[in-house]
């Protein structure tokens, strides 16, 4: 399948890490933490996290610590479709041209899903195929692309829009678990939309050669759990190493796919994870992840859209490039990859 357009969208409100520390420390939830947990958050938010700013859909993020489950659900239902629409509109695709809309998210649950709300807001045709992908966490954008490839294979001549949208501010949560505290210091809100077709026009980027690995024995290392109706993110200190090994195994499998001689890859474009995750990936893959580091700096970890943020960033200076390798990873523990070439 071929890429027609890719675009990202972020909420208007953004905050430096210092500003995040300031509004967090004013919350009752922070004041109830032990001094050790407070010190951990201060160290991360005021230290070298690799993050300059993060975006949130609310201009009062400190209030989210006190919000109940119902309020957070309503917040997600309002903000997730709006972010998705903003990203789709930036691609330039007209609503009537979209034959299928596929959306992934893990920071909220709607039934019918986010696709229903987006289709209504944009005035899509009644026969537009809608599919929501949930439960794959930060890695979901590439499996979503794989689903789009399947739709186009079964429906030649159609156009598919995929959107990864996350409202991580609907999961701002504090307790004494170090993983919960670290997560709180990393995540932000954002969306990325891509439009795909089977029309191989000159110069278009093609996506394919999808692969995946899942390690259910490591499931508890990184996942969302339901905590009184709210989302609590579990994050184990082993995650950087797990990510590097899982992604590295996919990287090595390319040799088999290409008969031992994979094409030269101009860039590896990866999900951000966090500073330690990026360093582990760079060490394992032997390449710098400049675009991934840029995304982390400018938006933090926005979960599933991040790999597409990195792709969009690289495409700004893609003259002369001919092959990219994309990878995403997260809950499961699972990792995914695909190639893009032209």
C-alpha positions in Angstrom: 0.0 0.0 0.0 1.1 3.6 -0.7 1.2 6.6 1.6 -0.8 9.6 0.3 -0.4 11.8 3.3 0.6 11.9 7.0 -0.1 14.6 9.6 0.0 15.1 13.3 -2.1 17.2 15.7 -1.5 18.3 19.3 -3.6 20.2 21.8 -3.0 23.9 22.1 -2.0 23.7 25.7 1.7 22.7 26.3 3.8 22.6 29.4 7.5 22.4 30.1 8.7 19.7 32.4 9.2 22.3 35.1 5.7 23.6 34.6 4.5 19.9 34.9 6.3 19.7 38.2 4.7 22.9 39.5 1.1 21.9 38.8 1.7 18.4 40.0 3.2 19.4 43.3 0.1 21.6 44.0 -2.2 18.7 43.8 -3.5 16.8 46.9 -2.5 13.5 45.3 1.2 14.7 45.2 1.1 16.0 48.8 -0.2 12.6 50.0 2.8 10.9 48.5 5.8 9.8 50.6 8.9 12.1 50.5 10.7 9.4 48.5 8.1 9.4 45.8 8.0 13.2 45.7 11.8 13.3 45.3 11.6 10.8 42.5 9.2 12.9 40.5 11.2 16.1 41.2 14.3 14.4 39.9 12.7 13.2 36.7 10.8 16.4 35.9 13.6 18.8 36.7 16.4 16.6 35.4 17.5 15.4 32.0 14.5 13.5 30.7 15.0 14.3 27.1 11.7 16.1 27.1 11.3 19.9 26.6 7.5 20.0 26.6 4.3 18.0 26.6 0.8 18.8 25.4 -2.5 18.2 27.2 -6.0 18.6 26.1 -6.8 20.6 29.3 -5.5 23.9 30.4 -5.9 22.8 34.0 -4.0 19.5 34.0 -3.6 19.5 37.8 -7.3 19.1 38.1 -7.1 15.7 36.4 -5.6 14.2 39.5 -8.8 14.7 41.4 -11.2 13.7 38.5 -13.4 10.6 39.0 -13.8 7.8 36.5 -17.0 9.2 35.0 -15.5 12.7 34.5 -12.4 11.1 32.8 -14.5 9.0 30.5 -16.5 12.1 29.4 -13.2 14.0 28.9 -11.8 11.2 26.7 -15.1 11.0 24.7 -14.9 14.8 24.0 -11.1 15.2 23.3 -10.1 12.0 21.5 -12.4 12.5 18.5 -11.5 16.2 18.3 -7.8 15.4 18.2 -8.3 12.7 15.6 -10.4 15.1 13.4 -7.7 17.7 13.7 -5.0 15.3 12.4 -7.2 14.0 9.6 -8.0 17.5 8.4 -4.3 18.3 8.2 -3.8 15.5 5.7 -6.0 17.3 3.2 -8.2 14.3 2.5 -11.8 15.0 2.0 -14.3 13.1 4.2 -16.2 11.8 1.1 -13.0 10.2 -0.3 -12.4 8.0 2.7 -13.6 4.4 2.2 -12.4 3.1 5.5 -11.5 4.7 8.8 -9.3 2.8 11.2 -8.4 4.2 14.6 -6.3 2.9 17.5 -6.2 4.2 21.1 -5.5 2.8 24.6 -6.2 5.8 26.8 -10.0 5.4 26.8 -12.9 3.2 25.8 -16.0 4.1 23.8 -18.7 1.9 22.3 -19.3 2.7 19.5 -15.6 3.6 19.2 -13.8 6.8 18.3 -14.3 6.1 14.6 -18.1 6.6 15.0 -17.6 10.1 16.5 -15.0 11.1 14.0 -17.1 9.9 11.0 -20.0 11.9 12.3 -17.9 15.1 13.0 -16.4 15.0 9.5 -19.5 14.0 7.6 -18.2 10.8 6.2 -20.4 8.6 4.0 -22.7 6.1 5.6 -21.0 3.2 3.9 -17.5 4.1 5.1 -16.1 1.1 6.9 -15.2 1.8 10.5 -12.8 -0.2 12.7 -11.4 0.5 16.2 -8.3 -1.2 17.5 -7.9 -1.2 21.2 -5.6 -2.9 23.7 -2.3 -2.8 21.9 -0.9 0.2 23.9 2.0 2.2 22.5 2.7 -0.2 19.7 -0.7 0.0 18.0 0.1 2.3 15.0 1.9 -0.4 13.0 -0.7 -3.1 13.5 -3.2 -0.5 12.4 -1.3 0.0 9.2 -1.2 -3.7 8.7 -5.0 -3.8 9.0 -5.2 -1.1 6.4 -3.0 -3.1 4.1 -5.4 -6.0 4.5 -8.4 -3.8 3.7 -6.8 -2.5 0.5 -5.8 -6.0 -0.6 -9.5 -7.0 -0.3 -10.9 -3.8 -1.7 -8.7 -2.5 -4.6 -9.0 1.1 -5.6 -10.2 2.3 -2.2 -8.7 4.9 0.2 -8.0 4.2 3.9 -7.4 6.6 6.7 -5.6 5.4 9.8 -5.4 7.5 13.0 -3.5 6.8 16.2 -4.9 9.1 18.9 -4.1 9.2 22.6 -5.4 11.4 25.5 -2.8 10.4 28.1 -4.1 13.2 30.3 -7.2 11.0 30.9 -4.8 8.6 32.7 -2.9 11.1 34.9 -2.6 9.0 38.1 -0.5 9.1 41.2 0.5 6.4 43.8 3.6 5.1 45.4 4.6 2.8 42.6 7.8 4.0 40.9 6.5 2.9 37.4 3.4 4.9 37.9 5.4 8.0 38.8 7.8 7.7 36.0 4.9 7.3 33.5 3.4 10.5 34.8 6.6 12.3 33.9 6.7 11.1 30.3 3.3 11.0 28.7 1.4 13.7 26.7 -1.6 13.9 24.3 -1.5 13.8 20.5 -2.7 12.2 17.3 -1.3 11.2 14.0 -3.3 10.5 10.8 -2.1 8.7 7.6 -4.0 8.2 4.3 -3.3 5.1 2.3 -4.2 3.8 -1.2 -3.1 1.1 -3.6 -2.2 3.7 -6.3 1.6 3.6 -7.0 2.1 7.1 -8.2 5.7 8.2 -8.9 7.6 9.1 -5.7 5.1 7.6 -3.3 6.3 5.7 -0.2 5.2 2.1 -0.1 4.6 0.3 3.2 4.8 -3.5 3.7 6.9 -6.4 5.1 5.1 -6.2 8.4 6.3 -8.3 11.3 5.5 -8.7 15.0 6.7 -10.5 18.2 4.7 -10.9 21.4 6.0 -12.0 24.8 3.0 -12.7 27.0 5.3 -13.9 29.8 6.3 -10.2 30.2 2.8 -8.9 30.1 2.9 -7.5 33.6 6.0 -5.4 32.9 4.0 -2.7 31.0 0.2 -2.5 30.8 -2.8 -0.5 31.9 -4.8 -1.8 34.8 -8.2 -0.7 36.1 -7.8 1.0 39.4 -11.2 2.0 40.7 -12.5 2.8 37.2 -9.4 4.8 36.4 -6.4 3.8 34.2 -3.2 3.1 36.1 -0.1 2.5 34.0 2.3 -0.3 35.1 5.8 0.3 34.0 8.7 -2.0 35.1 12.4 -0.9 35.1 13.1 -3.8 32.7 11.1 -2.2 29.9 14.1 -0.5 28.1 15.9 -3.9 27.9 12.8 -5.7 26.8 12.1 -3.2 24.1 15.7 -3.4 22.8 15.7 -7.2 22.6 12.2 -7.5 21.0 12.9 -4.8 18.5 16.4 -6.2 17.9 14.9 -9.6 17.1 12.7 -8.0 14.4 15.6 -6.1 13.0 17.6 -9.4 12.6 14.6 -11.1 11.0 14.9 -8.7 8.1 17.9 -10.6 6.9 15.8 -13.7 6.5 13.1 -11.8 4.8 15.5 -10.4 2.2 17.5 -13.6 1.7 20.4 -12.4 4.0 20.8 -9.0 2.3 18.3 -6.4 3.5 18.2 -3.1 1.7 20.2 -0.2 3.1 18.0 1.6 5.6 18.3 5.4 5.5 16.6 5.7 8.9 15.1 3.7 11.7 12.0 5.4 12.9 10.8 4.2 16.3 8.3 4.8 19.1 9.8 7.2 21.7 9.3 5.2 24.9 11.6 7.5 27.0 15.2 8.5 27.2 16.4 5.2 28.6 14.4 3.2 26.0 15.9 5.2 23.1 19.4 4.7 24.4 18.8 1.0 24.7 17.4 0.8 21.2 20.4 2.8 19.8 22.8 0.5 21.5 21.0 -2.6 20.2 20.5 -1.4 16.6 23.7 0.5 16.2 22.0 3.6 14.7 21.1 6.9 16.2 17.4 7.7 16.4 17.4 11.4 15.7 13.8 11.8 14.7 12.6 9.7 17.7 14.6 11.9 20.0 13.1 15.0 18.4 9.6 13.6 19.0 10.4 12.9 22.7 11.8 16.4 23.1 8.9 18.2 21.5 6.0 16.1 22.7 7.1 13.5 25.3 5.7 9.9 24.9 2.3 10.2 23.3 1.9 6.4 23.1 0.7 5.0 19.7 1.1 8.1 17.5 4.8 8.6 18.2 6.2 6.4 15.4 4.2 8.3 12.9 5.4 11.6 14.4 8.9 10.4 13.7 8.0 9.4 10.1 6.4 12.8 9.5 9.5 14.5 10.9 11.8 12.5 8.6 9.7 13.1 5.5 10.4 16.9 5.9 14.0 16.1 4.8 13.5 12.9 2.8 15.2 13.9 -0.4 17.4 11.1 -1.5 16.0 8.6 1.0 14.7 5.3 -0.4 14.1 3.0 2.6 12.9 3.4 6.2 12.3 0.8 8.9 9.6 1.6 11.4 9.1 0.0 14.8 6.7 0.4 17.7 6.3 -1.6 20.9 4.5 -1.6 24.2 1.8 -3.5 26.1 1.8 -7.3 25.7 4.9 -7.2 25.8 4.8 -6.8 22.0 6.9 -5.2 19.3 6.0 -4.5 15.6 7.8 -3.4 12.5 7.4 -2.6 8.8 9.4 -1.2 6.0 8.7 1.8 3.8 10.4 2.3 0.5 10.2 4.0 -2.8 
